[in-house]
Amino acid sequence: MSTTTLTATTGGTDGVTGASEEALRWIGILLRPLVNVVTTMAAVILLWLAFLQTFQLDPLVAKSPLDVWRYLFEGGQAGTHRGLVASSLGRTLLDAGFGFVAGLAAAVVVALLFVLVRSVEQSLLPLAVVVRSVPLVAMTPLISLVFGRGLMATTVISGLVVFFPALVTMVFGLRSASRQAADLCRAYGAGDWTIARKVMLPSSVPAFFASARVGVPGALIGAMLAEWLATGKGLGYAMLQDSSTFEYDHLWASVAVLTTVSALAYNIIATVETLALARFAPNRRPNS
């Protein structure tokens, strides 16, 4: 075999190997959320069983994972049970989704204002601290009075839960941008907003996704709180009714489904974070 032929063959083999490794890498990235969810739920089930075994609770009130499985997937009423949980869950996810997007977007905008305009930070930060110190349960009636008892109220309540932790994280992320890169942009005549767009925002991508991951369960909790105290819809209100009507099977099934959805959403965001870091910060790795 000639040297040219050997080189061509070796190059072709290396190309196939490289393509296979790339395909395997993408498969691993896509399957990671599912594997993480399965691992998380296995840990939750073990803790659930340990909790029931330790405290020896009344089986009428405390349901096991097997009871939840039977409620959702066995018997002639299983389809009806799944429909009840799914309809309430759909409403809760809608409420949480709007609150999550609104709270995260507001945190990014306010964080930019805090970093770029120090007078805004000095004026609004004490107000934010005061508002954050008031329990959200106490604020919910006032929010309902101002925004009504519909989607706007749930968006505000859920968004507030997401907003404050995300604001702190985003301010830290924006301020951690490279000073050398910012000075270089200024040397070429760039203004503050251009530096924010070209330097600060790309550098804060890890902080943004950290805020998003933390905000997912917070948005769900805020949505359920709003449903419980304001709208009378969704899983929040359904679970409140379950405790008073002794529908403990539905109550525990709702908690189990909501936990699974929260874990799945968290890991999907973590996967998107991995892809984004590969684009904006190839030397960084997500924390989870």
N, C-alpha and C positions, 0 to 999 in steps of 0.2 A: 504494500500500500504506500502511495506517495505521501510526501509531507503535506502537500496541499490538501489531499483527500482526508488525511488524518485530522488536520486542523479544522476542516469543514465539518467533519463528523463530530469532533469534540465540541465545536461551537454550537452545533445543532442540539447536542445532548445537554449542554449547559443551558441553552435557551429553554428547552422543555422542562429541565429541572427548576429553573428560575420561575417559569410560569406555574408549575405545580406548587412550588413553595408559596407563591403569591396567592394562588387560589386557596390553599390551605389556611393562609393567614386571614383571608377575608371570611372564610367559613368559620374560623375560630372567633372572629370579631362578632359575626352575626349570631352565633350560637351562645356566646358568653352571657347575654341577658337571661336566656332560658335556663342555663346551668346555674347561674347565680340565684334565680328565683326558686328553682328546685331545692338548692342548698338552704336558702333562707327559710322556705316553708318547712323543710325537714327539721330545722332547728326550732322553729316556732311550734311545730307539733310535739316535739320532745319536751319543750318547756311547758306546753299546755298539759300534756299527760302528767308531768312531774307536779305541776300545780294542783291538779285534781287529786292526785295520789297523796300529796302532802297534807292538804287541808280537809280531805274527806268531805267534800261538799255534797249537798243533797242532789241526787241525780235528776230530780224534777227541775231544778234551777240550772245546775252546771252540766252542760252537755259536752260530750267527748268528741274528738274528731270523727269517730265512727258514727256517732249520732248525726253529725252534720252531713256526712256522706250519705247516709240513709235518707235523710230529709230531702237532699237535693237530687239523688240519682236512683233511689229505689222506691218501689211502690207505685200505685196508680196515681197518686197525687204529686209525684216528683216534678212532672212538667209544670204543673200549676205553681208549685213552690219556686221553681227556678224563674218562672215568669214574674212572680211577685218581687223576688230579689233583684232581677235584672231591670225591671221598670224603675224601681227606686234608685238602683245604682246608676242608671242612665241619667237621671235627674241630678244626682249628686256629682257625677263626673262633669256634667255640663256646668253646674255652678262652680265647681272647683277649677275647671279649665279656664273660665273667664277670669276668675280671681287670680289664678296663677299667672296668666299672661299680663293682666293689668298690674299686679303687684311687682312683677319682675321688670316690666318696662318702666314703671314709675321709679323703681330703685335705680335703674341705669341712668335715667335722665337726671334725677336729683343728685346722684353721685357725681355725674359730670359737672353739674352746677357747683357742687361743694368744692370740687378740685380746682375748677377753673376760676370761680368767682368766690374768693374767700369771704367777702361780706355776706354772701348768701348763706354760707355755712354758719357764720357767727350769728346770723339772725334766725335761721330755721332749725339748727341743731338743738338748741334748748327746747323749742316747741316739740320737736320729734321725741325728745327724751320724756317730756311731760305726757304726751299722748301715749307713748309706749308703756309708761308706768301705770296707766289706768287699765284695769282688767277689761278684757274684751267683752266679757259677759255683761259688765255694767254699761258698756258703750252700745251694745246691740239694740236696746230699746230706742235710744236716741237716733242711731243710724236708721232704724226702721221708720221712725217718725219723719226723718228728712228724705230718705230715698224710697220709701214705700216698702212693700212686702214681696216684691218680685225679684227678678234677676239682678237688677241694679243693687239692691241691698245685699244679696249674697256675694256679688262681685266685690263690693266695698269691704265687707267683713272678711271674706277669704283673702282679698288682696292685702289687707292690713297685716294679716298673719305672715304673708310672704314678704312684704315690703321691708320691714325693719331689719331682719337678719340679712336680707340681700343688700340693703343699703350699706351696712357696715362692711360686708365682704367686698362689695364693688368699690367702695372708697379706698380700701386697702389695696385692691388689685390695680386700680388706676394709678395710685401713688407709687406703686412698685415698678413702674415703667422705667426703662433705662434713661438716666439723665444724659448720658453721652449722645444717645439717639435724639433726644429732644433738643439738646444744644446744637447738634448738627442741622436739624431742621430749621432752627431759628437762624443759624448762620446763612441759610439759603433763603431767608425771608419768610418763612412759614409763620402764620399766626397761631394763637392758642388753640382754636378749634381745629385747624389743620393738624397740629401736633396731637390733639386728642384723637382725631380720626386715624392718623397714620401710625402713631406710636402707642398711645395710652390704651385705646380699645383693643388692639391686637394683643398687647401684653396682659390685659385683664381677662382674656378668654378663660384661663383656668378658674379665676374667681367667679366669673359668670356662671360656669357650669357647676361649681360648688354651690353657688346660691340656688341654682335650679334644682339640684339634687335635694338640698335641704328643704326647698320650698314645696316639693311635691306632697309630702305628708302634711305639711303645714296648711296647704291649700285645701286638702281634704278635710282636715279638722275644722278649719274655718267655715267651709261650706256646710258641714254637718251642724255646727253651732248655729249658723244662720237658719238652717232648716228647722232646727229644734225651737229656736226662740222667735223666729220672724215669719218664715214662709209657710210652714206646715206641710212641706213636701220633701221628697227624697228620703234617703236612708236615715238621716238624722231624726226626722219626725217619726218614721216607721219604727225605729228602734225605741223611741220614747213610748210609742203606743204598745210595743211588744212587752215592755216591762210592766205595764198596767193591765194588760189583757192576758198575761201568762203565756204568751207565744214565744217561749224561750228557744224553741228550735229555730224559728225564723231569726231571732235576735243573734244567736251564735253563728248561724249561717251567714248573716249579713256581715258580722265582724270578720269571719274567715275570708269571705269573698273580697271585702274591702282591703284586708291585709295583703291578699294575693295581688290585687290590682295595684296597690301602692308599691309593693316590691317590684312588680314588673315595670311600672312607670319609672321608678328610680333607676333600674338597670338599663332601660332604654336610653335614658338621658346620659348615663355613664358611657354607653356605647357611642352615642353621638359625640360626647366629649373626647373620646379616644380618636375619632376621625378628625375632629376639629383641631386637636392638639398636634396631630400629624401634619396639618396644614399650616397652623400659625405658630406652634412651638414644638418643633420636632424633637428637641432635647428634653422636653418635659414629659412626665407621665402622670395620669390621673391618680388620685390618692386611693381609689377603690376600683 
